């Protein structure tokens, strides 16, 4: 788990085991995947993208939804929109939670920091949330 979505982040650097807010590592990972799905929905200009993006951003950026089943359902909705639009999704709409968590592990902030470095990952995050 790595999360720095809110003003409560541990020592101002991010939460690494459990969120100061109470977010579990599982929910953090699912939220990371939801952001990646949202980016894919936007990239393929899927029909219904605006409503989905609003929901996905509310679920992640506001840091208020810690219900894993709800985040999982949003991931599935986004993956279905991507499939309908013929786009490339980071996960299948029929994926199990374990498959989602495995996909999240390769796309998480921590994984990208290891692969790309802190500066590139930080810029990606800034652009994602800034847009």
N, CA, C and O atoms as CSV, one atom per row, in Angstrom:
chain,resi,resn,atom,element,x,y,z
A,1,UNK,N,N,0.848,-1.190,0.000
A,1,UNK,CA,C,0.000,0.000,0.000
A,1,UNK,C,C,0.882,1.237,0.000
A,1,UNK,O,O,1.879,1.313,0.718
A,2,UNK,N,N,0.499,2.186,-0.805
A,2,UNK,CA,C,1.057,3.527,-0.729
A,2,UNK,C,C,-0.061,4.482,-1.102
A,2,UNK,O,O,-0.656,4.355,-2.173
A,3,UNK,N,N,-0.349,5.428,-0.236
A,3,UNK,CA,C,-1.427,6.376,-0.492
A,3,UNK,C,C,-1.016,7.744,0.021
A,3,UNK,O,O,-0.549,7.893,1.150
A,4,UNK,N,N,-1.200,8.734,-0.834
A,4,UNK,CA,C,-0.988,10.111,-0.407
A,4,UNK,C,C,-2.102,11.008,-0.926
A,4,UNK,O,O,-1.865,12.151,-1.319
A,5,UNK,N,N,-3.310,10.479,-0.922
A,5,UNK,CA,C,-4.453,11.184,-1.489
A,5,UNK,C,C,-5.007,12.300,-0.614
A,5,UNK,O,O,-5.704,13.174,-1.129
A,6,UNK,N,N,-4.731,12.310,0.667
A,6,UNK,CA,C,-5.414,13.291,1.512
A,6,UNK,C,C,-4.447,14.033,2.429
A,6,UNK,O,O,-3.255,13.731,2.488
A,7,UNK,N,N,-4.992,14.998,3.132
A,7,UNK,CA,C,-4.194,15.804,4.048
A,7,UNK,C,C,-3.801,15.039,5.310
A,7,UNK,O,O,-3.013,15.539,6.112
A,8,UNK,N,N,-4.335,13.843,5.493
A,8,UNK,CA,C,-4.030,13.062,6.684
A,8,UNK,C,C,-2.821,12.153,6.513
A,8,UNK,O,O,-2.460,11.447,7.454
A,9,UNK,N,N,-2.184,12.144,5.352
A,9,UNK,CA,C,-1.114,11.191,5.078
A,9,UNK,C,C,-0.045,11.227,6.157
A,9,UNK,O,O,0.310,12.290,6.665
A,10,UNK,N,N,0.449,10.075,6.491
A,10,UNK,CA,C,1.430,9.938,7.570
A,10,UNK,C,C,2.675,10.768,7.287
A,10,UNK,O,O,3.298,10.630,6.234
A,11,UNK,N,N,3.027,11.616,8.218
A,11,UNK,CA,C,4.227,12.457,8.147
A,11,UNK,C,C,4.289,13.289,6.863
A,11,UNK,O,O,5.362,13.763,6.490
A,12,UNK,N,N,3.175,13.468,6.196
A,12,UNK,CA,C,3.137,14.249,4.967
A,12,UNK,C,C,3.801,13.574,3.784
A,12,UNK,O,O,3.995,14.199,2.741
A,13,UNK,N,N,4.153,12.298,3.934
A,13,UNK,CA,C,4.853,11.586,2.860
A,13,UNK,C,C,4.017,10.473,2.252
A,13,UNK,O,O,4.355,9.964,1.183
A,14,UNK,N,N,2.958,10.095,2.897
A,14,UNK,CA,C,2.105,9.017,2.400
A,14,UNK,C,C,2.007,7.880,3.391
A,14,UNK,O,O,2.925,7.642,4.177
A,15,UNK,N,N,0.897,7.185,3.349
A,15,UNK,CA,C,0.669,6.042,4.231
A,15,UNK,C,C,1.174,4.780,3.536
A,15,UNK,O,O,0.961,4.600,2.337
A,16,UNK,N,N,1.835,3.916,4.283
A,16,UNK,CA,C,2.468,2.748,3.679
A,16,UNK,C,C,1.933,1.407,4.166
A,16,UNK,O,O,2.134,0.397,3.490
A,17,UNK,N,N,1.268,1.359,5.300
A,17,UNK,CA,C,0.756,0.079,5.788
A,17,UNK,C,C,-0.756,0.096,5.879
A,17,UNK,O,O,-1.424,-0.760,5.299
A,18,UNK,N,N,-1.300,1.056,6.596
A,18,UNK,CA,C,-2.742,1.297,6.698
A,18,UNK,C,C,-2.915,2.803,6.674
A,18,UNK,O,O,-2.105,3.534,7.245
A,19,UNK,N,N,-3.960,3.269,6.018
A,19,UNK,CA,C,-4.170,4.710,5.949
A,19,UNK,C,C,-4.461,5.307,7.307
A,19,UNK,O,O,-5.151,4.700,8.126
A,20,UNK,N,N,-3.937,6.496,7.547
A,20,UNK,CA,C,-4.247,7.230,8.768
A,20,UNK,C,C,-5.753,7.427,8.861
A,20,UNK,O,O,-6.312,7.513,9.955
A,21,UNK,N,N,-6.399,7.496,7.714
A,21,UNK,CA,C,-7.845,7.689,7.628
A,21,UNK,C,C,-8.621,6.404,7.888
A,21,UNK,O,O,-9.839,6.437,8.061
A,22,UNK,N,N,-7.920,5.270,7.918
A,22,UNK,CA,C,-8.579,3.993,8.111
A,22,UNK,C,C,-8.675,3.153,6.848
A,22,UNK,O,O,-9.195,2.038,6.884
A,23,UNK,N,N,-8.177,3.676,5.731
A,23,UNK,CA,C,-8.227,2.931,4.469
A,23,UNK,C,C,-7.345,1.690,4.553
A,23,UNK,O,O,-6.213,1.755,5.033
A,24,UNK,N,N,-7.869,0.563,4.085
A,24,UNK,CA,C,-7.107,-0.683,4.081
A,24,UNK,C,C,-6.204,-0.742,2.851
A,24,UNK,O,O,-6.462,-0.061,1.860
A,25,UNK,N,N,-5.151,-1.548,2.910
A,25,UNK,CA,C,-4.296,-1.722,1.733
A,25,UNK,C,C,-5.076,-2.235,0.521
A,25,UNK,O,O,-4.792,-1.837,-0.609
A,26,UNK,N,N,-6.051,-3.110,0.746
A,26,UNK,CA,C,-6.851,-3.642,-0.350
A,26,UNK,C,C,-7.634,-2.528,-1.051
A,26,UNK,O,O,-7.644,-2.458,-2.280
A,27,UNK,N,N,-8.275,-1.674,-0.291
A,27,UNK,CA,C,-9.039,-0.567,-0.878
A,27,UNK,C,C,-8.098,0.405,-1.583
A,27,UNK,O,O,-8.422,0.908,-2.658
A,28,UNK,N,N,-6.953,0.670,-0.995
A,28,UNK,CA,C,-5.975,1.548,-1.627
A,28,UNK,C,C,-5.567,1.002,-2.992
A,28,UNK,O,O,-5.513,1.744,-3.973
A,29,UNK,N,N,-5.282,-0.287,-3.050
A,29,UNK,CA,C,-4.892,-0.913,-4.314
A,29,UNK,C,C,-6.032,-0.872,-5.331
A,29,UNK,O,O,-5.804,-0.596,-6.509
A,30,UNK,N,N,-7.252,-1.145,-4.880
A,30,UNK,CA,C,-8.394,-1.101,-5.789
A,30,UNK,C,C,-8.624,0.327,-6.296
A,30,UNK,O,O,-8.973,0.521,-7.461
A,31,UNK,N,N,-8.432,1.314,-5.437
A,31,UNK,CA,C,-8.583,2.704,-5.876
A,31,UNK,C,C,-7.517,3.064,-6.909
A,31,UNK,O,O,-7.806,3.773,-7.873
A,32,UNK,N,N,-6.282,2.580,-6.715
A,32,UNK,CA,C,-5.235,2.805,-7.719
A,32,UNK,C,C,-5.660,2.229,-9.070
A,32,UNK,O,O,-5.487,2.868,-10.107
A,33,UNK,N,N,-6.217,1.018,-9.049
A,33,UNK,CA,C,-6.670,0.395,-10.291
A,33,UNK,C,C,-7.835,1.168,-10.888
A,33,UNK,O,O,-7.914,1.327,-12.106
A,34,UNK,N,N,-8.731,1.646,-10.053
A,34,UNK,CA,C,-9.866,2.434,-10.550
A,34,UNK,C,C,-9.378,3.690,-11.274
A,34,UNK,O,O,-9.949,4.068,-12.297
A,35,UNK,N,N,-8.351,4.331,-10.766
A,35,UNK,CA,C,-7.796,5.509,-11.448
A,35,UNK,C,C,-7.254,5.102,-12.815
A,35,UNK,O,O,-7.458,5.815,-13.798
A,36,UNK,N,N,-6.565,3.964,-12.888
A,36,UNK,CA,C,-6.038,3.499,-14.171
A,36,UNK,C,C,-7.169,3.159,-15.149
A,36,UNK,O,O,-7.062,3.436,-16.344
A,37,UNK,N,N,-8.234,2.568,-14.648
A,37,UNK,CA,C,-9.400,2.279,-15.492
A,37,UNK,C,C,-10.033,3.588,-15.963
A,37,UNK,O,O,-10.423,3.707,-17.125
A,38,UNK,N,N,-10.136,4.557,-15.077
A,38,UNK,CA,C,-10.707,5.853,-15.456
A,38,UNK,C,C,-9.885,6.514,-16.562
A,38,UNK,O,O,-10.448,7.088,-17.494
A,39,UNK,N,N,-8.569,6.435,-16.464
A,39,UNK,CA,C,-7.715,6.984,-17.524
A,39,UNK,C,C,-7.985,6.275,-18.851
A,39,UNK,O,O,-8.019,6.919,-19.900
A,40,UNK,N,N,-8.177,4.962,-18.813
A,40,UNK,CA,C,-8.452,4.203,-20.038
A,40,UNK,C,C,-9.827,4.540,-20.606
A,40,UNK,O,O,-9.991,4.607,-21.825
A,41,UNK,N,N,-10.818,4.754,-19.738
A,41,UNK,CA,C,-12.158,5.163,-20.184
A,41,UNK,C,C,-12.062,6.504,-20.902
A,41,UNK,O,O,-12.647,6.685,-21.970
A,42,UNK,N,N,-11.331,7.434,-20.321
A,42,UNK,CA,C,-11.176,8.750,-20.935
A,42,UNK,C,C,-10.431,8.652,-22.260
A,42,UNK,O,O,-10.789,9.326,-23.225
A,43,UNK,N,N,-9.403,7.820,-22.313
A,43,UNK,CA,C,-8.582,7.704,-23.524
A,43,UNK,C,C,-9.363,7.149,-24.705
A,43,UNK,O,O,-9.128,7.544,-25.847
A,44,UNK,N,N,-10.294,6.235,-24.436
A,44,UNK,CA,C,-11.037,5.637,-25.552
A,44,UNK,C,C,-12.356,6.353,-25.819
A,44,UNK,O,O,-13.119,5.959,-26.701
A,45,UNK,N,N,-12.619,7.412,-25.048
A,45,UNK,CA,C,-13.831,8.214,-25.225
A,45,UNK,C,C,-15.087,7.337,-25.229
A,45,UNK,O,O,-15.952,7.452,-26.098
A,46,UNK,N,N,-15.150,6.487,-24.258
A,46,UNK,CA,C,-16.270,5.551,-24.142
A,46,UNK,C,C,-17.587,6.290,-23.944
A,46,UNK,O,O,-17.642,7.337,-23.300
A,47,UNK,N,N,-18.636,5.727,-24.508
A,47,UNK,CA,C,-19.982,6.275,-24.298
A,47,UNK,C,C,-20.304,6.149,-22.810
A,47,UNK,O,O,-20.114,5.084,-22.222
A,48,UNK,N,N,-20.783,7.212,-22.210
A,48,UNK,CA,C,-21.062,7.207,-20.778
A,48,UNK,C,C,-19.852,7.549,-19.933
A,48,UNK,O,O,-19.884,7.414,-18.710
A,49,UNK,N,N,-18.777,7.995,-20.584
A,49,UNK,CA,C,-17.526,8.268,-19.869
A,49,UNK,C,C,-17.684,9.362,-18.824
A,49,UNK,O,O,-17.149,9.243,-17.722
A,50,UNK,N,N,-18.409,10.424,-19.153
A,50,UNK,CA,C,-18.496,11.559,-18.225
A,50,UNK,C,C,-19.064,11.141,-16.874
A,50,UNK,O,O,-18.492,11.474,-15.836
A,51,UNK,N,N,-20.161,10.428,-16.872
A,51,UNK,CA,C,-20.758,9.984,-15.619
A,51,UNK,C,C,-19.858,9.032,-14.858
A,51,UNK,O,O,-19.739,9.114,-13.636
A,52,UNK,N,N,-19.219,8.122,-15.597
A,52,UNK,CA,C,-18.317,7.184,-14.949
A,52,UNK,C,C,-17.124,7.908,-14.335
A,52,UNK,O,O,-16.740,7.625,-13.201
A,53,UNK,N,N,-16.539,8.840,-15.080
A,53,UNK,CA,C,-15.369,9.564,-14.576
A,53,UNK,C,C,-15.710,10.363,-13.326
A,53,UNK,O,O,-14.912,10.436,-12.392
A,54,UNK,N,N,-16.885,10.954,-13.312
A,54,UNK,CA,C,-17.325,11.686,-12.122
A,54,UNK,C,C,-17.394,10.750,-10.919
A,54,UNK,O,O,-16.916,11.084,-9.835
A,55,UNK,N,N,-17.981,9.599,-11.112
A,55,UNK,CA,C,-18.093,8.614,-10.027
A,55,UNK,C,C,-16.711,8.118,-9.585
A,55,UNK,O,O,-16.431,8.033,-8.389
A,56,UNK,N,N,-15.856,7.793,-10.552
A,56,UNK,CA,C,-14.526,7.271,-10.227
A,56,UNK,C,C,-13.706,8.304,-9.472
A,56,UNK,O,O,-13.029,7.973,-8.498
A,57,UNK,N,N,-13.764,9.545,-9.914
A,57,UNK,CA,C,-13.012,10.589,-9.224
A,57,UNK,C,C,-13.565,10.856,-7.828
A,57,UNK,O,O,-12.799,11.069,-6.888
A,58,UNK,N,N,-14.877,10.847,-7.689
A,58,UNK,CA,C,-15.458,11.027,-6.363
A,58,UNK,C,C,-15.025,9.891,-5.439
A,58,UNK,O,O,-14.734,10.115,-4.264
A,59,UNK,N,N,-14.986,8.677,-5.975
A,59,UNK,CA,C,-14.614,7.510,-5.177
A,59,UNK,C,C,-13.158,7.569,-4.736
A,59,UNK,O,O,-12.827,7.114,-3.641
A,60,UNK,N,N,-12.291,8.117,-5.564
A,60,UNK,CA,C,-10.862,8.087,-5.248
A,60,UNK,C,C,-10.333,9.412,-4.714
A,60,UNK,O,O,-9.743,9.443,-3.634
A,61,UNK,N,N,-10.526,10.478,-5.425
A,61,UNK,CA,C,-9.907,11.751,-5.059
A,61,UNK,C,C,-10.461,12.318,-3.757
A,61,UNK,O,O,-9.712,12.904,-2.976
A,62,UNK,N,N,-11.750,12.154,-3.513
A,62,UNK,CA,C,-12.312,12.682,-2.273
A,62,UNK,C,C,-11.961,11.824,-1.076
A,62,UNK,O,O,-12.123,12.247,0.069
A,63,UNK,N,N,-11.475,10.606,-1.340
A,63,UNK,CA,C,-11.006,9.723,-0.277
A,63,UNK,C,C,-12.083,9.457,0.780
A,63,UNK,O,O,-11.813,9.508,1.980
A,64,UNK,N,N,-13.298,9.175,0.324
A,64,UNK,CA,C,-14.388,8.911,1.259
A,64,UNK,C,C,-14.999,7.523,1.116
A,64,UNK,O,O,-15.765,7.105,1.984
A,65,UNK,N,N,-14.685,6.800,0.053
A,65,UNK,CA,C,-15.298,5.500,-0.166
A,65,UNK,C,C,-14.280,4.404,0.111
A,65,UNK,O,O,-13.391,4.151,-0.702
A,66,UNK,N,N,-14.413,3.758,1.256
A,66,UNK,CA,C,-13.494,2.695,1.640
A,66,UNK,C,C,-14.144,1.317,1.547
A,66,UNK,O,O,-13.668,0.361,2.158
A,67,UNK,N,N,-15.223,1.216,0.790
A,67,UNK,CA,C,-15.929,-0.053,0.613
A,67,UNK,C,C,-15.347,-0.776,-0.594
A,67,UNK,O,O,-15.565,-0.363,-1.733
A,68,UNK,N,N,-14.608,-1.852,-0.350
A,68,UNK,CA,C,-13.931,-2.577,-1.420
A,68,UNK,C,C,-14.905,-3.069,-2.490
A,68,UNK,O,O,-14.595,-3.004,-3.679
A,69,UNK,N,N,-16.069,-3.556,-2.087
A,69,UNK,CA,C,-17.038,-4.062,-3.061
A,69,UNK,C,C,-17.540,-2.953,-3.981
A,69,UNK,O,O,-17.761,-3.187,-5.169
A,70,UNK,N,N,-17.719,-1.766,-3.449
A,70,UNK,CA,C,-18.157,-0.628,-4.238
A,70,UNK,C,C,-17.090,-0.203,-5.253
A,70,UNK,O,O,-17.406,0.084,-6.408
A,71,UNK,N,N,-15.839,-0.165,-4.823
A,71,UNK,CA,C,-14.742,0.196,-5.720
A,71,UNK,C,C,-14.589,-0.871,-6.798
A,71,UNK,O,O,-14.376,-0.558,-7.970
A,72,UNK,N,N,-14.700,-2.127,-6.391
A,72,UNK,CA,C,-14.631,-3.245,-7.340
A,72,UNK,C,C,-15.738,-3.126,-8.397
A,72,UNK,O,O,-15.484,-3.346,-9.581
A,73,UNK,N,N,-16.938,-2.786,-7.986
A,73,UNK,CA,C,-18.058,-2.637,-8.934
A,73,UNK,C,C,-17.783,-1.489,-9.903
A,73,UNK,O,O,-18.114,-1.591,-11.084
A,74,UNK,N,N,-17.190,-0.412,-9.428
A,74,UNK,CA,C,-16.859,0.714,-10.301
A,74,UNK,C,C,-15.797,0.304,-11.327
A,74,UNK,O,O,-15.866,0.708,-12.488
A,75,UNK,N,N,-14.836,-0.481,-10.906
A,75,UNK,CA,C,-13.809,-0.983,-11.832
A,75,UNK,C,C,-14.473,-1.798,-12.932
A,75,UNK,O,O,-14.149,-1.642,-14.109
A,76,UNK,N,N,-15.396,-2.662,-12.552
A,76,UNK,CA,C,-16.094,-3.490,-13.546
A,76,UNK,C,C,-16.898,-2.630,-14.525
A,76,UNK,O,O,-16.898,-2.889,-15.729
A,77,UNK,N,N,-17.582,-1.609,-14.005
A,77,UNK,CA,C,-18.356,-0.719,-14.894
A,77,UNK,C,C,-17.432,-0.020,-15.888
A,77,UNK,O,O,-17.746,0.072,-17.074
A,78,UNK,N,N,-16.313,0.462,-15.410
A,78,UNK,CA,C,-15.358,1.125,-16.292
A,78,UNK,C,C,-14.789,0.178,-17.325
A,78,UNK,O,O,-14.675,0.535,-18.497
A,79,UNK,N,N,-14.428,-1.029,-16.907
A,79,UNK,CA,C,-13.891,-2.013,-17.851
A,79,UNK,C,C,-14.927,-2.376,-18.909
A,79,UNK,O,O,-14.580,-2.601,-20.069
A,80,UNK,N,N,-16.190,-2.433,-18.514
A,80,UNK,CA,C,-17.258,-2.720,-19.484
A,80,UNK,C,C,-17.399,-1.570,-20.488
A,80,UNK,O,O,-17.589,-1.818,-21.678
A,81,UNK,N,N,-17.311,-0.336,-20.032
A,81,UNK,CA,C,-17.365,0.821,-20.941
A,81,UNK,C,C,-16.218,0.769,-21.942
A,81,UNK,O,O,-16.405,1.044,-23.127
A,82,UNK,N,N,-15.042,0.418,-21.462
A,82,UNK,CA,C,-13.874,0.325,-22.330
A,82,UNK,C,C,-14.082,-0.763,-23.373
A,82,UNK,O,O,-13.801,-0.557,-24.554
A,83,UNK,N,N,-14.574,-1.919,-22.941
A,83,UNK,CA,C,-14.817,-3.028,-23.873
A,83,UNK,C,C,-15.839,-2.636,-24.934
A,83,UNK,O,O,-15.659,-2.944,-26.112
A,84,UNK,N,N,-16.910,-1.958,-24.525
A,84,UNK,CA,C,-17.934,-1.519,-25.479
A,84,UNK,C,C,-17.361,-0.551,-26.509
A,84,UNK,O,O,-17.786,-0.541,-27.664
A,85,UNK,N,N,-16.392,0.266,-26.084
A,85,UNK,CA,C,-15.785,1.255,-26.983
A,85,UNK,C,C,-14.634,0.665,-27.806
A,85,UNK,O,O,-14.083,1.332,-28.681
A,86,UNK,N,N,-14.279,-0.584,-27.518
A,86,UNK,CA,C,-13.181,-1.221,-28.238
A,86,UNK,C,C,-11.809,-0.763,-27.789
A,86,UNK,O,O,-10.831,-0.901,-28.523
A,87,UNK,N,N,-11.735,-0.213,-26.575
A,87,UNK,CA,C,-10.460,0.277,-26.049
A,87,UNK,C,C,-9.679,-0.800,-25.331
A,87,UNK,O,O,-10.106,-1.951,-25.245
A,88,UNK,N,N,-8.531,-0.407,-24.818
A,88,UNK,CA,C,-7.648,-1.309,-24.089
A,88,UNK,C,C,-7.781,-1.043,-22.592
A,88,UNK,O,O,-7.482,0.051,-22.114
A,89,UNK,N,N,-8.232,-2.057,-21.866
A,89,UNK,CA,C,-8.474,-1.915,-20.433
A,89,UNK,C,C,-7.385,-2.597,-19.621
A,89,UNK,O,O,-6.868,-3.635,-20.033
A,90,UNK,N,N,-7.033,-2.036,-18.482
A,90,UNK,CA,C,-6.058,-2.691,-17.620
A,90,UNK,C,C,-6.615,-3.938,-16.923
A,90,UNK,O,O,-5.869,-4.679,-16.284
A,91,UNK,N,N,-7.933,-4.166,-17.050
A,91,UNK,CA,C,-8.571,-5.311,-16.379
A,91,UNK,C,C,-9.851,-5.668,-17.109
A,91,UNK,O,O,-10.478,-4.811,-17.732
A,92,UNK,N,N,-10.233,-6.917,-17.034
A,92,UNK,CA,C,-11.474,-7.382,-17.646
A,92,UNK,C,C,-12.665,-7.028,-16.754
A,92,UNK,O,O,-12.546,-6.962,-15.531
A,93,UNK,N,N,-13.804,-6.805,-17.388
A,93,UNK,CA,C,-15.032,-6.500,-16.641
A,93,UNK,C,C,-15.494,-7.692,-15.809
A,93,UNK,O,O,-16.312,-7.531,-14.904
A,94,UNK,N,N,-14.985,-8.880,-16.102
A,94,UNK,CA,C,-15.389,-10.076,-15.363
A,94,UNK,C,C,-14.322,-10.541,-14.372
A,94,UNK,O,O,-14.428,-11.629,-13.807
A,95,UNK,N,N,-13.303,-9.721,-14.164
A,95,UNK,CA,C,-12.205,-10.104,-13.275
A,95,UNK,C,C,-12.673,-10.274,-11.834
A,95,UNK,O,O,-13.566,-9.571,-11.360
A,96,UNK,N,N,-12.051,-11.215,-11.162
A,96,UNK,CA,C,-12.318,-11.410,-9.736
A,96,UNK,C,C,-11.560,-10.352,-8.941
A,96,UNK,O,O,-10.700,-9.658,-9.483
A,97,UNK,N,N,-11.878,-10.232,-7.674
A,97,UNK,CA,C,-11.162,-9.280,-6.823
A,97,UNK,C,C,-9.676,-9.619,-6.774
A,97,UNK,O,O,-8.833,-8.723,-6.801
A,98,UNK,N,N,-9.356,-10.895,-6.702
A,98,UNK,CA,C,-7.937,-11.287,-6.671
A,98,UNK,C,C,-7.226,-10.890,-7.957
A,98,UNK,O,O,-6.074,-10.458,-7.917
A,99,UNK,N,N,-7.895,-11.030,-9.094
A,99,UNK,CA,C,-7.303,-10.595,-10.359
A,99,UNK,C,C,-7.127,-9.080,-10.385
A,99,UNK,O,O,-6.133,-8.569,-10.900
A,100,UNK,N,N,-8.098,-8.375,-9.828
A,100,UNK,CA,C,-7.982,-6.917,-9.753
A,100,UNK,C,C,-6.800,-6.512,-8.885
A,100,UNK,O,O,-6.038,-5.616,-9.249
A,101,UNK,N,N,-6.644,-7.163,-7.744
A,101,UNK,CA,C,-5.534,-6.830,-6.850
A,101,UNK,C,C,-4.196,-7.162,-7.495
A,101,UNK,O,O,-3.216,-6.444,-7.294
A,102,UNK,N,N,-4.145,-8.242,-8.266
A,102,UNK,CA,C,-2.907,-8.586,-8.977
A,102,UNK,C,C,-2.595,-7.530,-10.036
A,102,UNK,O,O,-1.440,-7.133,-10.195
A,103,UNK,N,N,-3.614,-7.077,-10.756
A,103,UNK,CA,C,-3.410,-6.027,-11.760
A,103,UNK,C,C,-3.007,-4.724,-11.091
A,103,UNK,O,O,-2.153,-3.998,-11.601
A,104,UNK,N,N,-3.611,-4.429,-9.961
A,104,UNK,CA,C,-3.292,-3.196,-9.233
A,104,UNK,C,C,-1.835,-3.203,-8.777
A,104,UNK,O,O,-1.177,-2.163,-8.772
A,105,UNK,N,N,-1.340,-4.366,-8.400
A,105,UNK,CA,C,0.036,-4.458,-7.904
A,105,UNK,C,C,1.048,-4.035,-8.964
A,105,UNK,O,O,2.121,-3.537,-8.625
A,106,UNK,N,N,0.724,-4.224,-10.230
A,106,UNK,CA,C,1.656,-3.853,-11.298
A,106,UNK,C,C,1.466,-2.405,-11.758
A,106,UNK,O,O,2.317,-1.857,-12.459
A,107,UNK,N,N,0.344,-1.785,-11.359
A,107,UNK,CA,C,0.040,-0.420,-11.800
A,107,UNK,C,C,-0.019,0.583,-10.649
A,107,UNK,O,O,-0.321,1.758,-10.862
A,108,UNK,N,N,0.264,0.130,-9.457
A,108,UNK,CA,C,0.170,0.997,-8.288
A,108,UNK,C,C,1.224,2.096,-8.333
A,108,UNK,O,O,2.168,2.039,-9.120
A,109,UNK,N,N,1.049,3.080,-7.487
A,109,UNK,CA,C,2.036,4.157,-7.377
A,109,UNK,C,C,3.399,3.579,-6.993
A,109,UNK,O,O,4.421,3.964,-7.561
A,110,UNK,N,N,3.412,2.668,-6.041
A,110,UNK,CA,C,4.681,2.063,-5.609
A,110,UNK,C,C,5.363,1.313,-6.744
A,110,UNK,O,O,6.576,1.428,-6.921
A,111,UNK,N,N,4.598,0.547,-7.513
A,111,UNK,CA,C,5.174,-0.211,-8.628
A,111,UNK,C,C,5.732,0.732,-9.692
A,111,UNK,O,O,6.801,0.489,-10.253
A,112,UNK,N,N,4.998,1.806,-9.961
A,112,UNK,CA,C,5.490,2.767,-10.958
A,112,UNK,C,C,6.718,3.507,-10.444
A,112,UNK,O,O,7.613,3.827,-11.226
A,113,UNK,N,N,6.778,3.787,-9.137
A,113,UNK,CA,C,7.971,4.434,-8.579
A,113,UNK,C,C,9.195,3.535,-8.740
A,113,UNK,O,O,10.282,4.007,-9.072
A,114,UNK,N,N,9.012,2.246,-8.503
A,114,UNK,CA,C,10.132,1.315,-8.661
A,114,UNK,C,C,10.565,1.228,-10.125
A,114,UNK,O,O,11.758,1.172,-10.421
A,115,UNK,N,N,9.596,1.218,-11.032
A,115,UNK,CA,C,9.882,1.049,-12.458
A,115,UNK,C,C,10.362,2.347,-13.125
A,115,UNK,O,O,11.286,2.322,-13.937
A,116,UNK,N,N,9.735,3.474,-12.781
A,116,UNK,CA,C,9.987,4.726,-13.486
A,116,UNK,C,C,10.745,5.767,-12.675
A,116,UNK,O,O,11.272,6.732,-13.230
A,117,UNK,N,N,10.799,5.571,-11.361
A,117,UNK,CA,C,11.426,6.552,-10.483
A,117,UNK,C,C,10.379,7.485,-9.892
A,117,UNK,O,O,9.265,7.604,-10.401
A,118,UNK,N,N,10.766,8.137,-8.811
A,118,UNK,CA,C,9.830,9.008,-8.084
A,118,UNK,C,C,9.439,10.243,-8.887
A,118,UNK,O,O,8.289,10.678,-8.830
A,119,UNK,N,N,10.380,10.810,-9.634
A,119,UNK,CA,C,10.076,12.046,-10.368
A,119,UNK,C,C,9.041,11.811,-11.472
A,119,UNK,O,O,8.068,12.558,-11.573
A,120,UNK,N,N,9.238,10.800,-12.286
A,120,UNK,CA,C,8.292,10.514,-13.380
A,120,UNK,C,C,6.932,10.133,-12.816
A,120,UNK,O,O,5.902,10.605,-13.297
A,121,UNK,N,N,6.928,9.282,-11.800
A,121,UNK,CA,C,5.649,8.883,-11.193
A,121,UNK,C,C,4.950,10.083,-10.585
A,121,UNK,O,O,3.736,10.225,-10.728
A,122,UNK,N,N,5.684,10.941,-9.916
A,122,UNK,CA,C,5.097,12.148,-9.343
A,122,UNK,C,C,4.489,13.047,-10.407
A,122,UNK,O,O,3.414,13.612,-10.208
A,123,UNK,N,N,5.177,13.179,-11.537
A,123,UNK,CA,C,4.629,13.975,-12.640
A,123,UNK,C,C,3.365,13.341,-13.207
A,123,UNK,O,O,2.405,14.040,-13.531
A,124,UNK,N,N,3.367,12.004,-13.327
A,124,UNK,CA,C,2.163,11.312,-13.800
A,124,UNK,C,C,0.991,11.595,-12.873
A,124,UNK,O,O,-0.112,11.889,-13.334
A,125,UNK,N,N,1.223,11.509,-11.589
A,125,UNK,CA,C,0.161,11.750,-10.614
A,125,UNK,C,C,-0.322,13.208,-10.671
A,125,UNK,O,O,-1.522,13.475,-10.623
A,126,UNK,N,N,0.619,14.130,-10.773
A,126,UNK,CA,C,0.265,15.550,-10.866
A,126,UNK,C,C,-0.610,15.809,-12.096
A,126,UNK,O,O,-1.616,16.515,-12.014
A,127,UNK,N,N,-0.219,15.235,-13.228
A,127,UNK,CA,C,-1.012,15.406,-14.446
A,127,UNK,C,C,-2.381,14.739,-14.321
A,127,UNK,O,O,-3.390,15.316,-14.727
A,128,UNK,N,N,-2.419,13.555,-13.775
A,128,UNK,CA,C,-3.686,12.841,-13.627
A,128,UNK,C,C,-4.659,13.633,-12.780
A,128,UNK,O,O,-5.799,13.853,-13.189
A,129,UNK,N,N,-4.230,14.065,-11.606
A,129,UNK,CA,C,-5.153,14.775,-10.715
A,129,UNK,C,C,-5.337,16.225,-11.131
A,129,UNK,O,O,-6.373,16.824,-10.844
A,130,UNK,N,N,-4.350,16.792,-11.801
A,130,UNK,CA,C,-4.468,18.160,-12.264
A,130,UNK,C,C,-5.458,18.302,-13.399
A,130,UNK,O,O,-6.165,19.306,-13.493
A,131,UNK,N,N,-5.513,17.305,-14.259
A,131,UNK,CA,C,-6.467,17.358,-15.374
A,131,UNK,C,C,-7.858,17.078,-14.888
A,131,UNK,O,O,-8.800,17.078,-15.680
